[in-house]
Amino acid sequence: MIRIKELRKAHGILQGDLADKINVSQATISGWENGKIEPSMDALRQIANLFDVSIDYLLGSTNDATQEIKKTPSYEDVGISTDEAELLADFRKLTDDQKAFVLQAVKAEAIRRAGGRKK
């Protein structure tokens, strides 16, 4: 049994997002999860590295306690709203220059609003 779906869900990652991270299609991820196709050794390495597990654990060959799923905290766990989580996800897709621009704009707006309240 391949544990891709189990690991993906435990980390809150959608099939499409996983596909983007390892440069395959969402349909390929679906095929792996449904047992219709087998991932290549390179894909297995990428997935194992992404989820910080061994390939043996990923394939279900071991249940080694050191390879247990490490659940990434969800946005609810860290106290942010859905809108904030979506904003962060969109922000992470920007180039470094775009991120710098957005951060500068947000800081400028915060300063402007702080100044407006003092009156």
VOVOPA-45178 format. One record per residue (C-alpha): residue in one letter; z, x, y. Coordinates in Angstrom, 1 decimal. Each point is the difference from the previous one (the first is absolute). Layout:
<dodos>
<dodo><residu>a</residu><w>Z</w><u>X</u><v>Y</v></dodo>
...
</dodos>
This chain:
<dodos>
<dodo><residu>m</residu><w>0.0</w><u>0.0</u><v>0.0</v></dodo>
<dodo><residu>i</residu><w>-0.9</w><u>1.3</u><v>3.4</v></dodo>
<dodo><residu>r</residu><w>2.7</w><u>-0.7</u><v>2.6</v></dodo>
<dodo><residu>i</residu><w>-2.2</w><u>0.0</u><v>3.1</v></dodo>
<dodo><residu>k</residu><w>0.7</w><u>-3.6</u><v>0.9</v></dodo>
<dodo><residu>e</residu><w>3.7</w><u>0.4</u><v>-0.5</v></dodo>
<dodo><residu>l</residu><w>0.2</w><u>3.1</u><v>2.2</v></dodo>
<dodo><residu>r</residu><w>-2.3</w><u>-1.5</u><v>2.6</v></dodo>
<dodo><residu>k</residu><w>2.0</w><u>-3.1</u><v>0.4</v></dodo>
<dodo><residu>a</residu><w>3.3</w><u>1.9</u><v>0.0</v></dodo>
<dodo><residu>h</residu><w>-1.3</w><u>2.0</u><v>2.9</v></dodo>
<dodo><residu>g</residu><w>-1.4</w><u>-3.0</u><v>1.8</v></dodo>
<dodo><residu>i</residu><w>-3.6</w><u>1.2</u><v>-0.1</v></dodo>
<dodo><residu>l</residu><w>-2.9</w><u>-2.4</u><v>-0.3</v></dodo>
<dodo><residu>q</residu><w>-2.9</w><u>0.8</u><v>-2.4</v></dodo>
<dodo><residu>g</residu><w>-2.3</w><u>0.6</u><v>3.0</v></dodo>
<dodo><residu>d</residu><w>2.4</w><u>2.4</u><v>1.6</v></dodo>
<dodo><residu>l</residu><w>0.4</w><u>2.0</u><v>-3.2</v></dodo>
<dodo><residu>a</residu><w>-3.8</w><u>0.0</u><v>-0.4</v></dodo>
<dodo><residu>d</residu><w>-0.3</w><u>1.5</u><v>3.5</v></dodo>
<dodo><residu>k</residu><w>2.6</w><u>2.7</u><v>-0.7</v></dodo>
<dodo><residu>i</residu><w>-1.8</w><u>1.3</u><v>-3.1</v></dodo>
<dodo><residu>n</residu><w>-3.6</w><u>-0.8</u><v>1.0</v></dodo>
<dodo><residu>v</residu><w>-0.9</w><u>-2.6</u><v>-2.5</v></dodo>
<dodo><residu>s</residu><w>-0.9</w><u>-3.7</u><v>0.4</v></dodo>
<dodo><residu>q</residu><w>2.6</w><u>-2.8</u><v>-0.2</v></dodo>
<dodo><residu>a</residu><w>-2.0</w><u>-1.4</u><v>-3.0</v></dodo>
<dodo><residu>t</residu><w>0.7</w><u>3.3</u><v>-1.8</v></dodo>
<dodo><residu>i</residu><w>3.7</w><u>-0.3</u><v>0.6</v></dodo>
<dodo><residu>s</residu><w>-0.2</w><u>-3.6</u><v>-1.3</v></dodo>
<dodo><residu>g</residu><w>-1.8</w><u>1.2</u><v>-3.1</v></dodo>
<dodo><residu>w</residu><w>2.6</w><u>2.7</u><v>-0.7</v></dodo>
<dodo><residu>e</residu><w>2.8</w><u>-2.4</u><v>0.4</v></dodo>
<dodo><residu>n</residu><w>-1.6</w><u>-2.6</u><v>-2.2</v></dodo>
<dodo><residu>g</residu><w>-0.9</w><u>2.6</u><v>-2.7</v></dodo>
<dodo><residu>k</residu><w>-3.7</w><u>-0.6</u><v>0.3</v></dodo>
<dodo><residu>i</residu><w>-0.8</w><u>3.6</u><v>1.0</v></dodo>
<dodo><residu>e</residu><w>1.9</w><u>3.3</u><v>-0.3</v></dodo>
<dodo><residu>p</residu><w>0.7</w><u>2.2</u><v>2.9</v></dodo>
<dodo><residu>s</residu><w>-1.3</w><u>3.6</u><v>0.0</v></dodo>
<dodo><residu>m</residu><w>2.4</w><u>2.9</u><v>-0.4</v></dodo>
<dodo><residu>d</residu><w>-0.6</w><u>0.8</u><v>3.7</v></dodo>
<dodo><residu>a</residu><w>1.0</w><u>-3.6</u><v>1.0</v></dodo>
<dodo><residu>l</residu><w>3.1</w><u>0.2</u><v>-2.2</v></dodo>
<dodo><residu>r</residu><w>1.0</w><u>3.2</u><v>1.7</v></dodo>
<dodo><residu>q</residu><w>-0.4</w><u>-1.5</u><v>3.4</v></dodo>
<dodo><residu>i</residu><w>1.9</w><u>-3.1</u><v>-0.9</v></dodo>
<dodo><residu>a</residu><w>2.8</w><u>1.9</u><v>-1.6</v></dodo>
<dodo><residu>n</residu><w>0.3</w><u>2.3</u><v>3.0</v></dodo>
<dodo><residu>l</residu><w>-0.1</w><u>-3.0</u><v>2.4</v></dodo>
<dodo><residu>f</residu><w>2.9</w><u>-1.7</u><v>-1.8</v></dodo>
<dodo><residu>d</residu><w>1.8</w><u>3.2</u><v>-0.9</v></dodo>
<dodo><residu>v</residu><w>0.0</w><u>-0.6</u><v>-3.8</v></dodo>
<dodo><residu>s</residu><w>-1.4</w><u>1.9</u><v>-2.9</v></dodo>
<dodo><residu>i</residu><w>-3.3</w><u>-1.0</u><v>-1.6</v></dodo>
<dodo><residu>d</residu><w>1.9</w><u>-0.6</u><v>-3.2</v></dodo>
<dodo><residu>y</residu><w>2.2</w><u>-2.5</u><v>1.8</v></dodo>
<dodo><residu>l</residu><w>-3.0</w><u>-1.6</u><v>1.7</v></dodo>
<dodo><residu>l</residu><w>-1.6</w><u>-0.5</u><v>-3.4</v></dodo>
<dodo><residu>g</residu><w>3.2</w><u>-1.4</u><v>-1.6</v></dodo>
<dodo><residu>s</residu><w>0.4</w><u>3.0</u><v>-2.3</v></dodo>
<dodo><residu>t</residu><w>3.5</w><u>0.6</u><v>1.3</v></dodo>
<dodo><residu>n</residu><w>2.8</w><u>-1.9</u><v>1.6</v></dodo>
<dodo><residu>d</residu><w>1.7</w><u>3.2</u><v>1.2</v></dodo>
<dodo><residu>a</residu><w>2.8</w><u>-0.9</u><v>2.5</v></dodo>
<dodo><residu>t</residu><w>-1.2</w><u>2.7</u><v>2.4</v></dodo>
<dodo><residu>q</residu><w>-3.3</w><u>-1.9</u><v>0.2</v></dodo>
<dodo><residu>e</residu><w>1.4</w><u>-3.4</u><v>0.9</v></dodo>
<dodo><residu>i</residu><w>-1.7</w><u>-1.9</u><v>2.8</v></dodo>
<dodo><residu>k</residu><w>1.2</w><u>1.0</u><v>3.4</v></dodo>
<dodo><residu>k</residu><w>-0.2</w><u>-3.2</u><v>2.0</v></dodo>
<dodo><residu>t</residu><w>-1.2</w><u>0.6</u><v>3.6</v></dodo>
<dodo><residu>p</residu><w>2.1</w><u>-2.1</u><v>2.4</v></dodo>
<dodo><residu>s</residu><w>-1.8</w><u>-3.1</u><v>1.2</v></dodo>
<dodo><residu>y</residu><w>-0.3</w><u>-0.8</u><v>3.7</v></dodo>
<dodo><residu>e</residu><w>2.8</w><u>-2.6</u><v>-0.5</v></dodo>
<dodo><residu>d</residu><w>2.2</w><u>2.8</u><v>-1.4</v></dodo>
<dodo><residu>v</residu><w>-0.3</w><u>2.0</u><v>3.2</v></dodo>
<dodo><residu>g</residu><w>0.4</w><u>-2.9</u><v>2.3</v></dodo>
<dodo><residu>i</residu><w>-3.4</w><u>-0.5</u><v>1.5</v></dodo>
<dodo><residu>s</residu><w>-2.1</w><u>-3.2</u><v>0.3</v></dodo>
<dodo><residu>t</residu><w>-3.3</w><u>-0.7</u><v>-1.7</v></dodo>
<dodo><residu>d</residu><w>-1.8</w><u>0.4</u><v>3.4</v></dodo>
<dodo><residu>e</residu><w>1.7</w><u>3.4</u><v>0.4</v></dodo>
<dodo><residu>a</residu><w>-1.0</w><u>1.1</u><v>-3.5</v></dodo>
<dodo><residu>e</residu><w>-3.6</w><u>-1.1</u><v>0.6</v></dodo>
<dodo><residu>l</residu><w>-0.1</w><u>1.9</u><v>3.3</v></dodo>
<dodo><residu>l</residu><w>1.3</w><u>3.1</u><v>-1.7</v></dodo>
<dodo><residu>a</residu><w>-2.6</w><u>-0.3</u><v>-2.7</v></dodo>
<dodo><residu>d</residu><w>-2.8</w><u>-0.4</u><v>2.6</v></dodo>
<dodo><residu>f</residu><w>1.4</w><u>2.9</u><v>2.0</v></dodo>
<dodo><residu>r</residu><w>-0.1</w><u>2.3</u><v>-3.1</v></dodo>
<dodo><residu>k</residu><w>-3.8</w><u>-0.7</u><v>-0.2</v></dodo>
<dodo><residu>l</residu><w>-0.6</w><u>1.5</u><v>3.4</v></dodo>
<dodo><residu>t</residu><w>-1.2</w><u>3.5</u><v>0.8</v></dodo>
<dodo><residu>d</residu><w>2.5</w><u>2.4</u><v>1.5</v></dodo>
<dodo><residu>d</residu><w>-1.6</w><u>-0.5</u><v>3.5</v></dodo>
<dodo><residu>q</residu><w>0.2</w><u>-3.7</u><v>-0.3</v></dodo>
<dodo><residu>k</residu><w>3.6</w><u>0.2</u><v>-1.1</v></dodo>
<dodo><residu>a</residu><w>0.9</w><u>2.1</u><v>3.0</v></dodo>
<dodo><residu>f</residu><w>-1.8</w><u>-2.5</u><v>2.3</v></dodo>
<dodo><residu>v</residu><w>1.9</w><u>-2.9</u><v>-1.5</v></dodo>
<dodo><residu>l</residu><w>3.4</w><u>1.8</u><v>0.2</v></dodo>
<dodo><residu>q</residu><w>-0.7</w><u>0.9</u><v>3.6</v></dodo>
<dodo><residu>a</residu><w>-0.8</w><u>-3.6</u><v>0.9</v></dodo>
<dodo><residu>v</residu><w>3.1</w><u>-1.3</u><v>-1.7</v></dodo>
<dodo><residu>k</residu><w>2.2</w><u>2.5</u><v>1.8</v></dodo>
<dodo><residu>a</residu><w>-1.6</w><u>-0.9</u><v>3.3</v></dodo>
<dodo><residu>e</residu><w>0.6</w><u>-3.7</u><v>-0.6</v></dodo>
<dodo><residu>a</residu><w>3.6</w><u>0.6</u><v>-1.0</v></dodo>
<dodo><residu>i</residu><w>0.6</w><u>2.0</u><v>3.2</v></dodo>
<dodo><residu>r</residu><w>-1.8</w><u>-2.7</u><v>2.1</v></dodo>
<dodo><residu>r</residu><w>2.2</w><u>-2.7</u><v>-1.5</v></dodo>
<dodo><residu>a</residu><w>3.2</w><u>1.9</u><v>0.3</v></dodo>
<dodo><residu>g</residu><w>-0.8</w><u>0.5</u><v>3.7</v></dodo>
<dodo><residu>g</residu><w>-0.8</w><u>-3.6</u><v>0.5</v></dodo>
<dodo><residu>r</residu><w>3.5</w><u>-1.1</u><v>-1.3</v></dodo>
<dodo><residu>k</residu><w>1.9</w><u>2.2</u><v>2.4</v></dodo>
<dodo><residu>k</residu><w>-1.1</w><u>-2.0</u><v>3.0</v></dodo>
</dodos>
